[in-house]
């Protein structure tokens, strides 16, 4: 296959999306109970109201939190409340591309290709670190997670992360404190989103790093981690970067990569999704979101955002008991 700068933004032809989740009647009842319990208490005039509403309306949000809580409804309420609070503070839907673009200039985090189950692949190469540790690095990571979710084909709810330690040094490797922040975001606020975590080319010198973060890995994340697996068992050769033995001869070019991801995900200069019109979310909490390709009409119609009183100074989030 000749070298190319084209980013793979769709799975290989014939890909069967997996895993598929079939819920029992009891599980579906609990999903509906959690959905009805989640209320957006921001006033409809708040700039973030439509984005919070959109996130709750996405078809995978409520089921993911029920699965992560092992179908324990009180625990699921606690988990989704924590994420609602985090999203309100972090505002992942409103990260402007130009705010984090500098973090992508070396290709240290790339979205390119899909595994055999149709999961988007995020490549992380710590050896290409180009900026000092700071909040923008985390915002760039979250921006990439959101873009990978944008690229998920219908029915897919998870992604693959491949961490390549080739050329990584003690200087470029993230600190354990930074790794803890990343793990917290992944494990607490993108629950059931990590399908596989693959580590390759880990030098003996950095074994201490994984020993240092292992206490902060929950059992679910640990179970999904693989060290130096046979990538061809997981990813079609046509979708795997040639750096890892695949057939896709991808040549990273910063401007081309960035423009392709922004265009494929429909991200506006303000960081919002161009296929979602916030005005639609203001009209009615029960109105289907016909402007968002990631929300089915049925799910959008079923999700209920119960209005509660909230003043401008205390915009609390309510979970109905």
C-alpha angles and dihedrals in degrees: 000000000000120000115270142176091212114121117222106237099165131054123256114280112273095024113157109216114233157232098026116200119217111185126208120232090258092050092047089052090055091048089053091047092053091046091053091045095056112089130180105222098181111112111255089244092063113108092229096048097093093048094050089047091048092052092051090048095055108112096235100046102083097038092049092056092047091051092047090053091050088243093301102142099201090049091048090052090051092049097048091045090056091050093047089054092047094048091049090055099037097036096203091181091062103048104131115226092229090055093065103021094104088062090063098052096100098037094245088147117030133172109209132142137351137257125239091276094052096258116150113244122229113195116204119193110180090185088071094059109147107170140056119263110273146122092285091066091058091045089053091051091050090046088055092048090052091049092050088053089050089056096049110118117236110291095021117115104169143057141207125241119199114192112198114195095186109135091004115145134188087261097053097037112099117252120252089250091056091045089053091055091049091049091049091054093046097043100038106031105027096043117179089006099107107082097171135359112201124188119195136176094015108174119222088241091067098048087101089063093063091043087054096052098036093090088060095051112099116223092254092056092044090053090055095051121102127182117213096337125174097274092197089067089060108029132041111247089235090059098041120096112249089235086073097044097273129131097244107102097199119179113198115228112172101217095042093048094048095047092049095050093046091049096044091051095042095234117173124216087259091058095250127124111261092211092061120074110201091206089071091061091053095056099065137348089219097048116113113245101237091171097064117080091197095059121070118221092239096052093043090052093048097050112094121201104193111209116232132181115272130161124212094259100046108040097169126178116237128211111187112227 
